[in-house]
């Protein structure tokens, strides 16, 4: 029996994690190939600042052939990225095509209204978006954060320690941050499930209230994400100031070393910057998992 015609045998309360596991199991071969390309891309990306530092030192010393190896690293990184992007659309378009029908059949079996079914089919797309967009971003962010910290601990120890301190500080706020996001997504999705019914029957006043409510919830989510970015920006400024001061006091005279350290700092900061959007996506998927029966077995 094909995946897209499997009948519903799980309850909506199984949640997002089990749904993600089931999708991963059903499409394991396609996902493994795609994610292997993501990992390969990240390995090259982590080597990039170090190779750039070597290239700068080689240029200063007049060693042109050694410096040109940097161009090869750049080409390899872009070639792997191109291959991954080519695979993405083929993989995830087919996964969603196999997911939409079981979702519809499962919601019918649970006796939901047409408006609820339509909304939940749309919401189920977020599981595919997770694999297509947010899982590669999560892998890239984690690899960049961990890799940057390890490299900094190796080449500029106290800068690496400062980065670890920032990670520990932000981790203390994760539980409360995600809980609040989940509450907001619950309100948002409750309204979205009623939207199709509103469009056909509601008065102008009811429609205005409905869409104004959606706007307020989305603005609150956006504001929380913006505050998260600002907090990370303050931490990044602190890290750069600390690292620059440490290298100035120590008197680093190696241009390649300075470039590598500053680039790994940027890698850490920019990957940390992905945190608010990834946490928002986590909260969204967790809330969707409570209400959408995907019909996967």
N, C-alpha and C positions, 0 to 999 in steps of 0.2 A: 504494500500500500504506500502511495506517495505521501510525502510529508504534508503537502498542502491539503490532503483530504483526511487526515487523522482526526478522529473525533475528540471532543473535550473530555478529559478524565482527570483534570486537576482543578483545584479550587483557587479562586483569585487570591486567597490569603497566603498562598505559597510564597509570594513576594518576588521582588525584582531579581535577587541573587539566583534563585532557582530557575527563573525564566532565562536569565543570561546563560546559566550553565546548560540548560536544555538546548538553546540556540547554538551554543558552542559545540555541544556534542553532535547535533544533527548536521552541522556544517564544518566539522573539525578540519578536514583536509584543506578546504578553501581558506579558512581562517589561519591555519598554521603557515601556509605559504605567504599570505599577506603580512602576518606578524613577524615572520622571519626577515622579511624585507625591512620592516620597521626597526627591528633589532640591529640589522646590518647597517642601516642608515645612522643609527645612534652611535654605534661603535666608531664609525668614521668621524662623526660629528664631535665625539669626545676627544679624538686625536687631533682635531683641527687646530686648536689653540697652541698645542705643543709643537706641532709641525710648523705653524706660522712663526713661533719664536725661533725655531731652528733656522727657518728661511731668512728671518731678519738678521740673525747673527752671520749667516752665510753671505748675505749681501754685503754686510759691513766688511767681511774678510775678503770679498771679491771671489767667492766660490760659487759661480753661477750655476753649475750643474746641480750642486746640492740644493740651492735655492729653488731651482725649477721643480724639484720633487713636490713642492707645495702645490703647484698647478695640477699635478697628477692627483693629489688627494682631493682637491676641489672638484675635478672632473668625476672621480669615483663617487663622491658624495652626491653630486647631481644626477649621475646615471642611475644610482640605486633609487633615488627619490622619484625619478621619472618612471622606473619600472613599478614602484609601489603605487603611484597614482594611476597608472594604466590598469593595474589589477583591481583597485578599489571599486570602481564603478561596476565592473563585471560581477564581482563577488557580492556586493551588498545589494545591488538591484535584484539579483536572483534570490537572496535571502529574504528580502521583504516580500517578494512575490509569493514565496512559500509560507510566509507568516500571516498575511492578510486574511486568507480564506479560513484557516483554523480559528482566528480571532472572531470573525463574523459568526461562524457556526457555533462556537462556544457561547457567545453572548445570546444567540437565539435560543440555545438550549437552556440558558439561565433566565429566559423570558424577559430580557431587557427591551426597552422601547427602541424604535428606529433611531431616534436622536442620540440615545446613549450608545448604541452600537456604532453609529457613524463617528461619534467622538472618540470611542475607545479604539477603533481601527486607526484613527489618526494618532492617538497617543501611543499605540503599539509601535509606530514607526520610530519612536524614541529609542527603543531597544536596538534597532538596527543602526540608528545614528550613533549609539554608544560604541558599537564595534567599528563603525566606519570612521568616526571623527574623534570621539573622546577616549577610546582605549589606546589608539596610537599616540594621542596627546598625553595621556597618563603615563604610558611607557616612556615617551620622550622626556617628559618632565621629571619623572623619578630617576631615569638614567642620568639626566643632566645634573640634577641636584646631587645625587649620590656621587656621580663621577667627578663633578666639580669640587665637592668637599674632599674627596680622596686625593685628587690632584693638588689641591691647595695645601692639604696637610703634608703632602710630599715636598712641594716646592716652596711654600710660604706658610709654615706651620700655624702661626697665630691667626692668620687670615682664615684658615680652615676651622680653627677653634671658634672664632667669632661666628662663622656661618652655622656651625653646629648649635651654638647658643641661640641664634635666631630661630632655627627649626624647632628647638625645644620650647621656646617661648610661644610660638604660634600654635604648636600642638595642644597647648593647654586650653585653647579657645575652640577647638574643633567640635566637640560634642554639642555645646550650646548653639554654635553657629549653624550646624546642620539641622538641629531640631527646629529652629525658628524657620529656616528655609522650607522644611518639610510641611510645617503648618501653613505657610503661605501657598505652597503648591496644592495642598489639599483644598483650600478655598478656591483657588484658580480653576482646578480641574472639576470641582463640583459645579461651577458655573458653566464651564465649557461643555459638559455633558448635557446641559439643558438648552444650549444655544440653538440647535436646529429647531426645537419646539418653539422657542421664542420667535424665531424668524417668521414662522408661519402664522402665529396666532396673537402674539403679544401686542399691546398698545404702544403708541409712541413713547409714552412716559415710562413704561416698563422697560422698553428697549434702551432708552437713555440711561436708566438706572443700571441695567445689566452691563452695558459697555463702559460706563463710568466706573463701576465696581472693578471690572477687569483691568481698566487702566490704572486704578489706584494700587491694585495688588502687584501688577507688573512694575510700577514705579517703585514700590517698596522693595521688590526683589532687586531691581537695578541699583537702588540706593545702597543696599547692603553689599552688593558686588563692588560698587564704587568705593565704599568705606574700606573694604578689604584691600583694594588696589592701593588706596592712600596709605594704609598701614604698612603694606609691603614696600611702598616707595620710601617711607620714613626709615624702615629697617635697612633698605638698600643704600640709602644715603649714609647711614651710620656705618655700614660695612665698608663702603668705599673710603670714607673719611679715615676710618681706623686703619685700613690696609695701606692707604697712601702715606699716612703718618708713620706707620711701622717701617715701610720701605725707605722713606726719607731719612728717618733716624738711623736705620741700619746702613744706609749708604749703598744701595744696589747700583752697580755701574754697568750691568748687562742689559742691553736694550731688549733682547729677545725674552729674557726672564720677566721684565716689567710687562711686556706685551702679553705673555702667557698668563701671568697672574691677573691682570686687568680683564682679559677675555674670559677666564674661568669665573671671575667675579660677576661679569655680565651674564654668563651662562647660568649661574646660580640664581641671580636676581630675576632674570627673564622667565626662568622655569618656575620659580616661586610665584611669579606674577600670574601664572596659569591657575594657581590654586583656587581663587574665588569662583571662577567659571566651572572648574571641575567639581568643586563642592556643591555648587548649585545644580549641576547635572546629576550628581549622586542623589541629592535630596529629591529631585524631580523623578528619577527612576524608581527610587524607593517608594514614593507615594503612588506612582502609576502601578507598580507591582502589587499594591494592596487592592486595586480595583479592577485590573484587566486580567481576565482569564484568557490566556493565549491559545488554549486548546492543544498545547504540545504535550506529548507523552514520552 
